[in-house]
Amino acid sequence: MEKPKFKTVQEVIEAGEGLPEKYLHTPTGDGEGQQPLNASVSVMDIPAIDLSLLLSTSEDGREELSKLHSALSTWGVVQVMNHGITEAFLDKIYELTKQFFALPTEEKQKCAREVGSVQGYGNDMILSDDQVLDWIDRLYLTTCPEDQRKIQFWPETPIGFRETLHEYTMKQQLVIEKFFKAMARSLELEENCFLEMYGENAILDTRFNLYPPCPRPDKVIGVKPHADGSAFTLLLPDKDVEGLQFLKDGKWYKAPIVPDAILINVGDQIEIMSNGIYKSPVHRVVTNREKERISVATFCIPGPDKEIQPAEGLVSEARPRLYKTVKKYVELYFDYYQQGRRPIEAALI
């Protein structure tokens, strides 16, 4: 059950009452990196992949597929270039996000999420009294299927927000389809293998994130460590401010900022479909004392009617099946996330 809602981070800052204890993070000793939250970390070495080449049968196409395979089996993350969405359009999404969060509180509250639901504006659900809060305000909207849109949560201001989000969703669909096919090909599977599991009724949730400047970046986290419950996630990161970090072999690494690229990370459901070959990486967002940071994430979630399981071509005597068949995986997900647990553990055989 959800506890009463707390103020948004912007409201906490405006109130000028100092930093509430609810945000203070105590590092756990569970191997998720023992560096302090604002320690300096190395940049992760992930390739920029040319999406336009991934489905080509040319030598360049094969080389690009091999880079994709290597990145997703090592890091679970790639930067995607030549994705067909113009720089000007991505800038527009970024600007509209910035404008929305700069609106007066009363205007944003017109989109406030309801208790017990994730859709809308505000902060994430508080499920327990000892839950540490993330230093983030967000607007969370289901964009697909269209009949599941709750348009009352879609901002009317700034002007053009709704139309631009609809257009962005259509453009993302093309990227998603190509990326599913490329992942299947990179594993020498029939190219529609993952798309069929993803299904016709797949869900897209887009989350607009604002991380305001934080007085204690050593003690307060933007988003606590987690892996995504999606098949995969498309992220439009801030163009200037770092913050996203991935965990590998017990150490945190920061994602590089690559202009005009969309960062794609594997979620738990592709880890299951790929029988563990492609990794769903644990990641977090750290805060910044001086600068606000904005990002826009789209979670690609298989249809609720679909059973997700390792692809047959990836199960053999040499590589036995690692995961059970799962359905409606995301429903498990939020409870586990707030407890700092990984729901994929429940899917292991």
C-alpha positions as CSV (number, residue, x, y, z in Angstrom):
1,M,0.0,0.0,0.0
2,E,1.2,3.5,-0.8
3,K,2.0,5.8,2.1
4,P,0.9,9.5,2.0
5,K,2.7,11.5,-0.8
6,F,5.6,13.7,0.1
7,K,6.5,17.1,-1.4
8,T,8.3,17.1,-4.8
9,V,12.0,18.0,-4.7
10,Q,11.3,21.4,-6.2
11,E,8.8,22.1,-3.4
12,V,11.4,21.0,-0.8
13,I,13.9,23.4,-2.2
14,E,11.3,26.3,-2.5
15,A,10.3,25.7,1.2
16,G,13.9,26.5,2.2
17,E,13.7,24.2,5.3
18,G,16.9,22.3,4.6
19,L,17.3,18.7,3.5
20,P,14.8,16.3,4.9
21,E,16.3,13.1,6.4
22,K,14.1,11.0,4.1
23,Y,16.6,11.7,1.3
24,L,19.8,10.7,3.2
25,H,21.3,7.6,1.8
26,T,23.4,5.2,3.9
27,P,25.7,3.0,1.7
28,T,24.9,-0.7,2.0
29,G,27.7,-3.3,2.1
30,D,26.1,-5.5,-0.5
31,G,28.9,-5.1,-3.1
32,E,27.2,-2.4,-5.1
33,G,30.3,-0.4,-5.2
34,Q,31.8,1.0,-2.0
35,Q,32.8,4.4,-3.3
36,P,31.0,7.4,-1.8
37,L,28.1,8.6,-4.0
38,N,30.0,11.6,-5.4
39,A,33.3,9.9,-5.8
40,S,34.9,10.4,-9.2
41,V,34.5,7.3,-11.5
42,S,35.9,6.2,-14.8
43,V,34.0,6.6,-18.1
44,M,32.6,3.3,-19.4
45,D,34.0,2.1,-22.7
46,I,30.8,1.5,-24.8
47,P,30.6,1.8,-28.5
48,A,28.4,4.1,-30.6
49,I,26.5,1.8,-32.9
50,D,25.1,2.9,-36.3
51,L,21.5,1.8,-36.3
52,S,21.2,2.3,-40.1
53,L,23.9,-0.4,-40.6
54,L,22.6,-3.0,-38.2
55,L,20.2,-4.6,-40.6
56,S,22.5,-4.4,-43.6
57,T,24.0,-7.6,-45.0
58,S,27.2,-5.7,-45.9
59,E,30.6,-6.3,-44.2
60,D,30.0,-3.0,-42.3
61,G,26.7,-4.3,-41.2
62,R,28.2,-7.6,-39.9
63,E,30.9,-5.6,-38.1
64,E,28.3,-3.4,-36.4
65,L,26.3,-6.5,-35.3
66,S,29.5,-7.9,-33.8
67,K,30.0,-4.5,-31.9
68,L,26.4,-4.7,-30.6
69,H,26.9,-8.3,-29.4
70,S,30.1,-7.4,-27.6
71,A,28.6,-4.3,-25.9
72,L,25.4,-5.9,-24.8
73,S,27.0,-9.1,-23.5
74,T,29.7,-7.0,-21.6
75,W,27.9,-3.9,-20.4
76,G,24.3,-4.3,-21.5
77,V,24.4,-0.7,-22.9
78,V,25.1,1.0,-26.2
79,Q,24.9,4.5,-27.7
80,V,22.9,4.5,-30.9
81,M,23.6,6.9,-33.7
82,N,21.9,7.4,-37.1
83,H,18.6,6.4,-35.5
84,G,16.5,8.5,-37.8
85,I,15.4,11.1,-35.3
86,T,16.9,14.6,-36.0
87,E,19.0,16.5,-33.6
88,A,16.4,19.4,-33.8
89,F,13.6,17.1,-32.8
90,L,15.5,15.7,-29.8
91,D,16.3,19.3,-28.8
92,K,12.6,20.1,-28.9
93,I,11.8,17.2,-26.5
94,Y,14.6,18.4,-24.2
95,E,13.3,22.0,-24.2
96,L,9.7,21.0,-23.6
97,T,10.7,18.9,-20.7
98,K,12.7,21.8,-19.2
99,Q,9.8,24.2,-19.8
100,F,7.3,21.8,-18.1
101,F,9.4,21.5,-14.9
102,A,10.0,25.3,-14.8
103,L,6.2,25.9,-14.7
104,P,4.6,27.1,-11.4
105,T,3.8,24.3,-9.0
106,E,0.0,24.8,-9.4
107,E,0.3,24.4,-13.2
108,K,2.3,21.1,-12.8
109,Q,-0.1,19.8,-10.2
110,K,-2.8,19.7,-12.8
111,C,-1.0,16.6,-14.0
112,A,-0.4,15.2,-10.5
113,R,-0.4,11.4,-10.2
114,E,-3.1,9.8,-8.1
115,V,-2.4,7.7,-5.1
116,G,-1.7,4.1,-6.1
117,S,-0.8,4.9,-9.7
118,V,2.5,5.7,-11.4
119,Q,1.1,7.8,-14.2
120,G,1.3,11.6,-13.8
121,Y,3.5,14.2,-12.3
122,G,5.2,14.1,-8.9
123,N,7.5,11.7,-7.2
124,D,7.5,7.9,-6.9
125,M,5.3,6.0,-4.5
126,I,6.4,5.6,-0.9
127,L,5.8,2.0,0.0
128,S,7.4,1.9,3.5
129,D,8.2,4.3,6.3
130,D,12.0,3.7,6.0
131,Q,12.2,4.1,2.2
132,V,15.0,6.5,1.2
133,L,13.6,9.0,-1.3
134,D,15.2,9.7,-4.7
135,W,16.2,13.3,-5.5
136,I,14.0,13.4,-8.6
137,D,10.7,14.9,-9.8
138,R,9.2,13.1,-12.7
139,L,6.3,13.0,-15.2
140,Y,5.4,9.4,-16.1
141,L,3.1,8.8,-19.1
142,T,2.0,5.6,-20.9
143,T,2.2,6.5,-24.6
144,C,1.4,3.1,-26.1
145,P,-1.1,1.4,-26.8
146,E,-2.9,4.7,-27.6
147,D,-6.1,3.5,-26.0
148,Q,-4.2,3.2,-22.7
149,R,-3.1,6.9,-22.7
150,K,-4.5,8.8,-19.7
151,I,-4.6,12.1,-21.5
152,Q,-5.6,14.0,-18.3
153,F,-1.9,13.6,-17.2
154,W,-0.5,14.9,-20.5
155,P,0.5,18.6,-20.0
156,E,-1.4,21.2,-22.0
157,T,1.3,23.6,-21.1
158,P,3.9,24.1,-22.6
159,I,2.1,24.4,-25.9
160,G,2.9,21.5,-28.2
161,F,3.9,19.1,-25.5
162,R,1.2,16.6,-26.3
163,E,1.6,16.7,-30.0
164,T,5.4,16.4,-29.8
165,L,5.2,13.4,-27.4
166,H,2.8,11.7,-29.8
167,E,5.3,12.3,-32.6
168,Y,8.2,11.2,-30.5
169,T,6.4,7.9,-29.7
170,M,5.8,7.2,-33.4
171,K,9.5,7.9,-34.2
172,Q,10.7,5.7,-31.3
173,Q,8.5,2.8,-32.6
174,L,10.7,2.5,-35.7
175,V,13.9,2.6,-33.6
176,I,12.5,-0.1,-31.2
177,E,11.6,-2.5,-34.1
178,K,15.0,-2.2,-35.7
179,F,16.8,-2.7,-32.4
180,F,14.8,-5.9,-31.6
181,K,15.6,-7.3,-35.0
182,A,19.3,-6.3,-34.7
183,M,19.6,-8.0,-31.3
184,A,18.0,-11.2,-32.6
185,R,20.4,-11.2,-35.7
186,S,23.4,-10.5,-33.4
187,L,22.5,-13.8,-31.6
188,E,22.0,-15.6,-34.9
189,L,18.3,-16.0,-34.3
190,E,15.4,-15.3,-36.8
191,E,15.1,-11.6,-36.8
192,N,11.5,-11.4,-35.5
193,C,12.1,-13.8,-32.7
194,F,12.2,-11.2,-29.9
195,L,9.6,-9.0,-31.6
196,E,7.1,-11.8,-31.5
197,M,7.6,-12.2,-27.7
198,Y,7.3,-8.4,-27.3
199,G,3.9,-8.6,-28.9
200,E,1.4,-6.3,-30.7
201,N,0.1,-5.0,-27.4
202,A,3.5,-3.9,-26.0
203,I,3.5,-0.9,-23.7
204,L,5.6,2.2,-23.9
205,D,6.0,4.3,-20.8
206,T,7.9,7.6,-21.1
207,R,9.3,9.2,-18.0
208,F,10.5,12.8,-18.0
209,N,13.0,13.3,-15.2
210,L,14.3,16.4,-13.4
211,Y,17.2,16.2,-10.9
212,P,17.4,19.6,-9.3
213,P,20.8,20.8,-7.9
214,C,21.4,19.0,-4.6
215,P,23.1,20.4,-1.5
216,R,24.6,17.0,-0.5
217,P,25.6,15.0,-3.5
218,D,27.7,12.8,-1.2
219,K,24.6,11.6,0.7
220,V,21.6,12.0,-1.7
221,I,21.0,9.9,-4.8
222,G,19.0,10.9,-7.9
223,V,17.8,7.3,-8.6
224,K,18.8,4.4,-6.4
225,P,20.6,1.4,-7.9
226,H,18.3,-0.8,-10.0
227,A,18.1,-2.7,-13.2
228,D,15.1,-2.0,-15.6
229,G,12.1,-4.2,-15.7
230,S,11.6,-3.4,-19.4
231,A,12.7,-5.4,-22.5
232,F,15.0,-2.4,-23.0
233,T,15.0,1.3,-22.3
234,L,15.7,4.3,-24.6
235,L,17.3,7.2,-22.9
236,L,17.7,10.8,-24.0
237,P,20.3,12.0,-21.5
238,D,21.1,15.5,-20.5
239,K,23.4,17.1,-23.2
240,D,25.7,18.8,-20.6
241,V,25.4,17.3,-17.2
242,E,26.6,13.8,-16.3
243,G,24.9,11.7,-13.6
244,L,24.0,8.3,-15.1
245,Q,26.3,5.5,-13.9
246,F,26.5,1.7,-14.5
247,L,27.8,-1.0,-12.2
248,K,30.3,-3.5,-13.5
249,D,32.3,-6.0,-11.5
250,G,31.5,-4.1,-8.3
251,K,32.6,-0.7,-9.6
252,W,30.6,2.3,-10.9
253,Y,31.4,3.8,-14.3
254,K,29.8,6.9,-15.8
255,A,28.0,6.9,-19.1
256,P,29.7,9.3,-21.6
257,I,27.7,12.1,-23.1
258,V,27.5,11.5,-26.9
259,P,25.7,14.3,-28.8
260,D,22.6,13.2,-30.7
261,A,22.9,9.6,-29.6
262,I,20.1,7.7,-27.9
263,L,21.5,5.5,-25.1
264,I,19.8,2.0,-25.0
265,N,20.2,-0.3,-22.1
266,V,19.0,-3.9,-21.8
267,G,16.2,-4.6,-19.3
268,D,15.5,-7.7,-17.4
269,Q,13.1,-9.1,-20.0
270,I,15.8,-9.2,-22.8
271,E,18.2,-10.8,-20.3
272,I,15.5,-13.5,-19.9
273,M,14.8,-13.8,-23.7
274,S,18.6,-14.0,-24.5
275,N,19.0,-16.7,-21.8
276,G,21.4,-14.4,-19.9
277,I,23.8,-13.6,-22.8
278,Y,22.7,-10.0,-22.8
279,K,22.9,-8.4,-19.4
280,S,20.4,-6.1,-17.7
281,P,22.8,-3.7,-16.0
282,V,22.4,-2.2,-12.5
283,H,22.5,1.6,-12.8
284,R,21.9,4.7,-10.8
285,V,21.8,8.5,-11.1
286,V,24.0,10.7,-8.9
287,T,23.2,14.3,-8.0
288,N,25.0,17.5,-8.7
289,R,25.6,20.4,-6.4
290,E,25.5,23.2,-9.0
291,K,23.4,22.1,-12.0
292,E,20.0,20.6,-12.6
293,R,19.9,17.6,-14.9
294,I,17.1,16.5,-17.3
295,S,16.6,13.2,-19.1
296,V,13.8,11.4,-20.9
297,A,13.5,7.6,-20.6
298,T,11.2,5.3,-22.6
299,F,10.6,1.8,-21.2
300,C,9.7,-0.8,-23.8
301,I,7.5,-3.4,-22.0
302,P,6.2,-6.6,-23.6
303,G,2.5,-6.9,-23.9
304,P,0.8,-8.2,-20.7
305,D,-0.6,-11.1,-22.6
306,K,2.8,-12.3,-23.6
307,E,4.9,-15.1,-22.0
308,I,8.6,-14.2,-21.8
309,Q,11.2,-17.0,-21.9
310,P,14.6,-17.8,-23.3
311,A,14.6,-18.1,-27.1
312,E,14.8,-21.8,-28.1
313,G,17.8,-21.2,-30.2
314,L,19.8,-20.0,-27.2
315,V,19.2,-23.1,-25.0
316,S,21.4,-26.1,-25.4
317,E,23.2,-28.8,-23.4
318,A,26.2,-26.5,-23.3
319,R,24.1,-23.5,-22.3
320,P,21.1,-24.8,-20.3
321,R,18.0,-22.7,-19.7
322,L,18.6,-20.2,-16.9
323,Y,15.1,-18.5,-16.5
324,K,11.5,-19.6,-16.0
325,T,8.7,-18.3,-18.2
326,V,7.4,-15.0,-16.8
327,K,4.3,-12.9,-17.5
328,K,3.4,-9.4,-16.4
329,Y,6.9,-9.1,-15.0
330,V,6.7,-5.3,-14.4
331,E,3.9,-5.8,-11.8
332,L,6.5,-7.5,-9.6
333,Y,9.0,-4.9,-10.4
334,F,8.0,-1.7,-8.4
335,D,7.8,-3.5,-5.1
336,Y,11.2,-5.1,-5.5
337,Y,12.8,-1.8,-6.7
338,Q,11.8,0.1,-3.5
339,Q,13.2,-2.7,-1.4
340,G,16.5,-2.5,-3.3
341,R,16.0,-6.1,-4.6
342,R,16.3,-7.5,-8.1
343,P,13.1,-9.0,-9.4
344,I,15.1,-11.1,-12.0
345,E,16.2,-13.3,-9.1
346,A,12.5,-14.5,-8.9
347,A,12.8,-15.6,-12.5
348,L,15.9,-17.7,-12.2
349,I,15.5,-21.4,-12.4
